[in-house]
Amino acid sequence: MIRFRNFLPLGVALLVGAATLAAPTQAHADLAVAFASTAGSSIVFDPTNPGSGLTGSFTFENLLNLPTIDITSGSAMNLFGDVTGAYNIGAITTSGTEQTAQVTLGAGATHQFLIYDGSNTFTADVNWIDIFTQGTLGGLNAGGSINLSNISYSGSNADLLTIAGGSSPTTVISFQFIPAKTLTQLTGGLLKQRASFSGSIAVTSAVPEPATIAMAASVAPCLLLGSRLRRRRKGREAEAA
């Protein structure tokens, strides 16, 4: 005779599996490392049109050809780095006082975010996705899109190892012009314009919601009960034989 209890463990297991797969996940920041421009370093806006449909470009430069980035938090504090390559600014969209544009990779072989630990170099390909200005403020990748890839690091710094091994690696940058300058102004005229900057790198991971974990814990006794019922049934069948 087929009894429902024979299928209890399987049914509960399927329920747990389905609930776990269907349950929403939360993104939790495992690590965020802050950085700032070094003395003499700037994000540099070049209004020279780099190509059809583009309005200008930007780079990160140091006047003395020194590193452009200083890590300001965590175990990587006081390490230096660079952002290499030129980045193109696309067509500008205006909404009230805010201006935005897409960012694409400019000419050149490397577009990388680098951090030097003294012996090894943290290396990641980077694209800034978009740029905005609003009043005196501006920023890159304000939406926090994943924009680091091909990460490589063989050193021993704890924070850099966490970033290299983490998921959803993201970097953002902010800058400021006083008086305020719009993207139209930064990409117009003939003169380059410079501003100091700061930003952060973060890695995140997806973990189950607490409710999903609680559900799994609540049905565990049912799985145990089903196992006991099977053992009892087999014992009775053996005695009857």
C-alpha positions as a printed NumPy array, in Angstrom:
array([[  0.   ,   0.   ,   0.   ],
       [  1.281,   3.452,  -0.894],
       [  1.175,   5.761,   2.061],
       [  1.615,   9.535,   1.997],
       [  4.11 ,   9.361,   4.842],
       [  6.473,   7.39 ,   2.61 ],
       [  6.87 ,  10.51 ,   0.526],
       [  7.028,  12.988,   3.394],
       [ 10.84 ,  13.39 ,   3.417],
       [ 10.985,  13.834,  -0.346],
       [  8.138,  16.323,  -0.351],
       [  9.671,  18.399,   2.398],
       [ 13.064,  18.342,   0.687],
       [ 11.491,  19.548,  -2.549],
       [  9.645,  22.262,  -0.631],
       [ 12.854,  23.476,   0.968],
       [ 14.708,  23.438,  -2.331],
       [ 11.988,  25.324,  -4.17 ],
       [ 11.665,  27.891,  -1.408],
       [ 15.403,  28.454,  -1.34 ],
       [ 15.595,  28.914,  -5.108],
       [ 12.581,  31.223,  -5.2  ],
       [ 13.535,  33.292,  -2.176],
       [ 14.958,  36.76 ,  -2.802],
       [ 18.582,  37.492,  -2.037],
       [ 20.155,  40.507,  -0.451],
       [ 23.399,  42.133,  -1.572],
       [ 25.729,  42.688,   1.347],
       [ 28.915,  44.733,   1.086],
       [ 31.753,  42.504,   2.186],
       [ 34.352,  45.246,   1.874],
       [ 34.607,  48.855,   0.744],
       [ 38.022,  50.477,   0.367],
       [ 38.268,  54.264,   0.005],
       [ 40.795,  56.193,  -2.033],
       [ 41.609,  59.801,  -2.953],
       [ 43.737,  61.619,  -5.485],
       [ 47.365,  62.115,  -4.469],
       [ 49.005,  65.539,  -4.295],
       [ 49.309,  66.917,  -7.812],
       [ 46.806,  64.43 ,  -9.248],
       [ 43.55 ,  65.24 , -11.028],
       [ 40.811,  63.916, -13.207],
       [ 41.508,  65.846, -16.39 ],
       [ 38.763,  66.732, -18.869],
       [ 39.869,  67.199, -22.464],
       [ 37.259,  68.965, -24.648],
       [ 38.912,  67.837, -27.888],
       [ 36.281,  65.701, -29.571],
       [ 37.748,  62.182, -29.788],
       [ 35.294,  60.898, -32.369],
       [ 31.86 ,  61.081, -33.987],
       [ 29.043,  61.294, -31.455],
       [ 31.438,  61.993, -28.566],
       [ 31.79 ,  65.239, -26.664],
       [ 35.2  ,  64.869, -24.99 ],
       [ 37.285,  62.565, -22.83 ],
       [ 38.955,  62.356, -19.438],
       [ 42.084,  60.816, -17.952],
       [ 43.739,  60.604, -14.534],
       [ 47.074,  62.402, -14.368],
       [ 49.766,  63.465, -11.919],
       [ 51.788,  66.588, -12.753],
       [ 55.011,  64.892, -11.562],
       [ 54.249,  61.555, -13.221],
       [ 53.702,  59.931,  -9.796],
       [ 50.856,  57.597,  -8.759],
       [ 47.445,  59.229,  -8.94 ],
       [ 45.604,  57.296,  -6.2  ],
       [ 46.167,  57.006,  -2.446],
       [ 44.245,  54.274,  -0.571],
       [ 42.776,  55.878,   2.563],
       [ 41.127,  53.021,   4.479],
       [ 41.575,  49.423,   5.567],
       [ 44.651,  47.218,   5.478],
       [ 45.593,  48.728,   2.101],
       [ 45.765,  52.245,   3.603],
       [ 48.685,  54.321,   2.307],
       [ 49.219,  52.115,  -0.725],
       [ 49.283,  53.944,  -4.04 ],
       [ 47.808,  53.224,  -7.439],
       [ 46.737,  54.526, -10.833],
       [ 43.894,  54.553, -13.321],
       [ 45.314,  54.165, -16.796],
       [ 43.882,  55.048, -20.196],
       [ 41.525,  57.633, -21.662],
       [ 37.732,  57.443, -21.381],
       [ 35.308,  58.952, -23.884],
       [ 32.254,  61.009, -22.934],
       [ 29.202,  60.432, -25.123],
       [ 26.223,  62.596, -25.967],
       [ 25.058,  64.715, -23.02 ],
       [ 21.519,  64.533, -21.615],
       [ 20.168,  67.402, -19.504],
       [ 17.457,  67.039, -16.855],
       [ 17.003,  70.164, -14.758],
       [ 20.39 ,  70.97 , -13.234],
       [ 21.761,  67.474, -13.83 ],
       [ 23.688,  66.449, -16.925],
       [ 24.613,  62.828, -17.705],
       [ 26.447,  60.951, -20.448],
       [ 27.63 ,  57.441, -21.163],
       [ 31.335,  56.652, -20.833],
       [ 33.162,  54.347, -23.226],
       [ 36.771,  53.231, -23.476],
       [ 39.035,  55.581, -25.384],
       [ 42.085,  54.878, -27.503],
       [ 44.926,  52.879, -25.968],
       [ 45.657,  49.304, -24.986],
       [ 45.027,  49.513, -21.24 ],
       [ 42.14 ,  50.834, -19.162],
       [ 43.065,  49.561, -15.737],
       [ 42.73 ,  50.235, -12.034],
       [ 46.067,  49.486, -10.364],
       [ 47.173,  49.324,  -6.711],
       [ 50.824,  48.727,  -5.766],
       [ 51.624,  46.9  ,  -2.513],
       [ 55.403,  47.318,  -2.827],
       [ 56.019,  43.866,  -4.276],
       [ 52.919,  43.   ,  -6.283],
       [ 50.321,  44.908,  -8.277],
       [ 46.55 ,  44.582,  -7.976],
       [ 45.252,  44.84 , -11.537],
       [ 41.693,  45.181, -12.837],
       [ 40.177,  46.3  , -16.111],
       [ 37.867,  49.264, -15.53 ],
       [ 35.146,  51.143, -17.375],
       [ 33.248,  54.   , -15.758],
       [ 29.838,  53.328, -17.385],
       [ 28.496,  56.877, -17.007],
       [ 29.314,  60.382, -15.781],
       [ 27.183,  63.14 , -14.275],
       [ 27.408,  66.721, -13.043],
       [ 24.933,  68.519, -10.797],
       [ 25.866,  71.87 ,  -9.297],
       [ 29.419,  71.726,  -7.979],
       [ 29.402,  67.92 ,  -7.804],
       [ 30.155,  65.268, -10.373],
       [ 30.781,  61.556, -10.437],
       [ 31.544,  58.392, -12.362],
       [ 29.453,  55.219, -12.269],
       [ 26.991,  56.809,  -9.86 ],
       [ 24.598,  53.881, -10.287],
       [ 27.145,  51.49 ,  -8.801],
       [ 27.234,  49.117, -11.782],
       [ 29.774,  46.303, -11.796],
       [ 32.656,  47.873, -13.707],
       [ 35.804,  45.978, -12.703],
       [ 36.808,  42.762, -14.461],
       [ 39.809,  40.482, -15.068],
       [ 41.054,  41.117, -11.531],
       [ 44.489,  39.752, -10.702],
       [ 46.495,  39.939,  -7.475],
       [ 49.203,  37.592,  -6.163],
       [ 50.271,  39.572,  -3.086],
       [ 49.33 ,  39.19 ,   0.58 ],
       [ 47.403,  42.359,   1.482],
       [ 44.159,  41.268,   3.128],
       [ 41.859,  43.878,   1.585],
       [ 43.256,  43.445,  -1.907],
       [ 42.859,  39.676,  -1.612],
       [ 39.237,  40.146,  -0.517],
       [ 38.522,  42.401,  -3.49 ],
       [ 40.249,  40.023,  -5.896],
       [ 38.268,  37.058,  -4.558],
       [ 34.941,  38.834,  -4.069],
       [ 31.936,  39.164,  -6.352],
       [ 30.296,  42.165,  -8.036],
       [ 33.43 ,  44.363,  -7.913],
       [ 32.492,  48.012,  -8.29 ],
       [ 34.341,  51.309,  -8.18 ],
       [ 32.882,  54.817,  -8.139],
       [ 34.47 ,  58.274,  -8.174],
       [ 33.292,  61.758,  -7.221],
       [ 34.813,  65.134,  -8.083],
       [ 33.979,  68.775,  -7.468],
       [ 34.339,  72.062,  -9.319],
       [ 33.972,  75.422,  -7.544],
       [ 32.436,  77.375,  -9.166],
       [ 30.151,  74.717, -10.604],
       [ 30.772,  73.346, -14.098],
       [ 28.408,  71.298, -16.221],
       [ 29.397,  68.489, -18.566],
       [ 28.736,  70.889, -21.415],
       [ 31.304,  73.277, -19.968],
       [ 33.825,  70.521, -19.209],
       [ 33.659,  69.228, -22.771],
       [ 33.461,  72.62 , -24.505],
       [ 36.166,  75.074, -25.509],
       [ 39.827,  74.218, -26.048],
       [ 41.348,  74.115, -22.553],
       [ 41.693,  71.073, -20.297],
       [ 40.053,  71.351, -16.871],
       [ 41.223,  69.559, -13.732],
       [ 39.707,  68.539, -10.402],
       [ 40.799,  66.432,  -7.435],
       [ 38.747,  63.308,  -6.817],
       [ 37.912,  60.552,  -4.348],
       [ 36.134,  57.228,  -4.521],
       [ 35.861,  53.65 ,  -3.359],
       [ 36.086,  50.03 ,  -4.457],
       [ 33.532,  47.562,  -3.085],
       [ 32.818,  43.86 ,  -3.454],
       [ 29.473,  42.272,  -2.634],
       [ 27.939,  38.825,  -2.422],
       [ 24.4  ,  37.458,  -2.572],
       [ 23.199,  35.552,   0.505],
       [ 19.769,  34.06 ,   1.306],
       [ 17.274,  36.224,   3.132],
       [ 16.974,  35.412,   6.882],
       [ 13.435,  34.13 ,   6.231],
       [ 14.779,  31.457,   3.887],
       [ 17.256,  30.252,   6.49 ],
       [ 14.473,  30.17 ,   9.088],
       [ 12.278,  28.108,   6.76 ],
       [ 15.015,  25.55 ,   6.252],
       [ 15.481,  25.29 ,  10.02 ],
       [ 11.748,  24.909,  10.639],
       [ 11.312,  21.948,   8.28 ],
       [ 14.381,  20.072,   9.492],
       [ 12.333,  18.284,  12.225],
       [  9.928,  17.084,   9.496],
       [ 12.823,  15.491,   7.63 ],
       [ 13.924,  13.779,  10.835],
       [ 10.365,  12.564,  11.503],
       [ 10.109,  11.124,   8.002],
       [ 13.353,   9.227,   8.487],
       [ 12.108,   7.72 ,  11.761],
       [  8.808,   6.665,  10.181],
       [ 10.674,   4.829,   7.429],
       [ 12.836,   2.976,   9.973],
       [  9.791,   1.914,  12.015],
       [  7.945,   0.685,   8.913],
       [ 10.958,  -1.396,   7.814],
       [ 11.238,  -2.849,  11.341],
       [  7.588,  -3.963,  11.35 ],
       [  7.934,  -5.475,   7.887],
       [ 10.989,  -7.453,   9.047],
       [  9.101,  -8.784,  12.116],
       [  6.137,  -9.806,   9.976],
       [  8.411, -11.706,   7.638]])
